[in-house]
Amino acid sequence: MNPKIIIVDDEYNARFAMKKALSKEKYQIEEAENGLVALEKIPVFHPDIAFLDLNMPQMDGITALQKINELENPPLVIVVTAHGSEKIAVESMKKGAYDYIAKPYDVEELRIITRNALEKLSLVRENIQLKEKINLQDSFGELIGESKEMQSVYDMIEKVANTDVTVLITGENGTGKELVAREIHKRSSRTKGKFVPLNCASVPENLIESELFGTEKGAFTDARERKGKLEEANKGTLFLDEIGDMGLNMQAKVLRVLNDRIFERLGGNTSIQADVRFISATNKDLDIEIEEENFREDLYYRIKVVDIVMPPLRERATDIPLLTEHFLKLFCKKHKKNIEAITPKGLQLLMDYCWPGNVRELKNTIEKMVVLADSTLIDEHDLPENIVQGNVKKSYSFPSSDKVLNLWQNYINTNKVSFKNAKRAFVREFEKVFIVEKLKKHQGNITQTANTLGIPRQSLQQKLRELAINAREFTKEQ
Ligand SMILES: Nc1ncnc2c1ncn2[C@@H]1O[C@H](COP(=O)(O)OP(=O)(O)OP(=O)(O)O)[C@@H](O)[C@H]1O
């Protein structure tokens, strides 16, 4: 809808001149010859901006200004003063006017002031909407997002929370896998028990067994009696993060617990019941890991009775305004700063960026901006260089066939790369070229591309994540 403006001035010529000056833009314009008429028209016309002459008979401008601001959803008021009466203008701004313009004014100045006011208004409205949405969102705990991709994640959380099925959460780093696991636990009947995370990638292979199963005194030199994560998670949830990085030896032991629901501490022979719900997460494609014999197929089916796929942030850019607003609020509070909003241009740049580190990267970026910001509004100049630069379109360049052949020869002729890794590198290169070509052909449409490739849509999405290909870059308008 075109923006609406009301011009409140007792002089016909003044109203006419202003209307004419603004006629180049597509505004809907209403007139009022005094404050009383304006107060009748505003609740019906719902203007975005009111230009209010301060010098009017019947009701003076300052009184009219106060009464307008008492209305429900008042417009932004820009007072119009005579030259030399800037003092009154400043006074009126203290009383709630948004800005002022002095007569006679320059037409361009009038247009700029109008445009700025409208931009400010849309920002304010957008923020109100976002705040309302954030309040509505409380039901999904710390998880923010209302895109259809996140809606289906919420849907899955609700469905699995009150069952004891094992859940596998897959997705790139920073997409919120752990938050989802915590939310499932919070909503389950095990909520009184503990949520115990174990990062299988960060605990060294030789320690993971004692971490998980605990130890009996003397199990190895200096070993004390100690409960492991499995016992800690009794009647609760055990979250096996980065399970794709777990060694094969350990996988066999975890499989046994999943099957038999019993385990022993290291160095012990008493069987302990495992009353634990298992949720696992990984950023790896376990199908490939199985193919490469790095992951047990039987374990895979045990841990993924239900799988939840976390969408990368670039595929749900519509959630970025809400996430940004949420993190701004969070970090303003933490760092005692007062930042009202981010400009539309700044927000657009955030929405256009590809976010390889997903929500974690966005969160860190916003914290940094909040700490460094000097004003109450964050704009594009406050954004880190890599985000502004990152929006320069990436082009996918693949090695020429000669180069590929050379690479191939090098791989074969040197003994540095194992057969397994060389095969993997080539399969990836092949997949990348093939998939990008098909995406280009279907202008980034994932469903059509998946059909052409003869694989399910979800598998293609997983592949795109893994190969760091952004399908949006191949849409028609690019
Ligand atoms: N939807 C979301 N709403 C709010 N915050 C989120 C969301 N997703 C992720 N975050 C935040 O981003 C950070 C990373 O989230 P989390 O650790 O859950 O991701 P992850 O996928 O488990 O990452 P990794 O694979 O690296 O362990 C956390 O600080 C989390 O609070």
The ligand as an SDF file (V2000), in Angstrom:
LIG
                    3D

 31 33  0  0  0  0  0  0  0  0999 V2000
   17.3700  -21.7920   16.0570 N   0  0  0  0  0  0  0  0  0  0  0  0
   18.1760  -21.1940   16.9450 C   0  0  0  0  0  0  0  0  0  0  0  0
   17.7270  -20.2030   17.7300 N   0  0  0  0  0  0  0  0  0  0  0  0
   18.5330  -19.5880   18.6160 C   0  0  0  0  0  0  0  0  0  0  0  0
   19.8240  -19.8730   18.7860 N   0  0  0  0  0  0  0  0  0  0  0  0
   20.3330  -20.8580   18.0550 C   0  0  0  0  0  0  0  0  0  0  0  0
   19.5480  -21.5650   17.0830 C   0  0  0  0  0  0  0  0  0  0  0  0
   20.3190  -22.4900   16.4970 N   0  0  0  0  0  0  0  0  0  0  0  0
   21.5260  -22.3700   17.0540 C   0  0  0  0  0  0  0  0  0  0  0  0
   21.5430  -21.4000   17.9850 N   0  0  0  0  0  0  0  0  0  0  0  0
   22.7070  -20.9660   18.7810 C   0  0  0  0  0  0  0  0  0  0  0  0
   23.8630  -21.2100   17.9840 O   0  0  0  0  0  0  0  0  0  0  0  0
   24.9010  -21.8220   18.7470 C   0  0  0  0  0  0  0  0  0  0  0  0
   25.1910  -23.2210   18.1830 C   0  0  0  0  0  0  0  0  0  0  0  0
   24.0860  -24.0740   18.4500 O   0  0  0  0  0  0  0  0  0  0  0  0
   24.2610  -25.6470   18.7470 P   0  0  0  0  0  0  0  0  0  0  0  0
   25.4820  -25.8620   19.6020 O   0  0  0  0  0  0  0  0  0  0  0  0
   22.9780  -26.1740   19.2190 O   0  0  0  0  0  0  0  0  0  0  0  0
   24.5730  -26.1160   17.2600 O   0  0  0  0  0  0  0  0  0  0  0  0
   25.1210  -27.5180   16.7710 P   0  0  0  0  0  0  0  0  0  0  0  0
   24.4740  -27.7990   15.4690 O   0  0  0  0  0  0  0  0  0  0  0  0
   24.9870  -28.5320   17.8770 O   0  0  0  0  0  0  0  0  0  0  0  0
   26.6410  -27.1670   16.5290 O   0  0  0  0  0  0  0  0  0  0  0  0
   27.9140  -28.1780   16.4460 P   0  0  0  0  0  0  0  0  0  0  0  0
   27.6210  -29.1690   15.3580 O   0  0  0  0  0  0  0  0  0  0  0  0
   29.0330  -27.2530   16.0700 O   0  0  0  0  0  0  0  0  0  0  0  0
   28.0650  -28.7940   17.8100 O   0  0  0  0  0  0  0  0  0  0  0  0
   24.3940  -21.8820   20.1810 C   0  0  0  0  0  0  0  0  0  0  0  0
   24.8960  -20.7470   20.8630 O   0  0  0  0  0  0  0  0  0  0  0  0
   22.8970  -21.7880   20.0500 C   0  0  0  0  0  0  0  0  0  0  0  0
   22.3500  -21.1580   21.1600 O   0  0  0  0  0  0  0  0  0  0  0  0
  1  2  1  0
  2  3  1  0
  2  7  2  0
  3  4  2  0
  4  5  1  0
  5  6  2  0
  6  7  1  0
  6 10  1  0
  7  8  1  0
  8  9  2  0
  9 10  1  0
 10 11  1  0
 11 12  1  0
 11 30  1  0
 12 13  1  0
 13 14  1  0
 13 28  1  0
 14 15  1  0
 15 16  1  0
 16 17  2  0
 16 18  1  0
 16 19  1  0
 19 20  1  0
 20 21  2  0
 20 22  1  0
 20 23  1  0
 23 24  1  0
 24 25  2  0
 24 26  1  0
 24 27  1  0
 28 29  1  0
 28 30  1  0
 30 31  1  0
M  END
$$$$
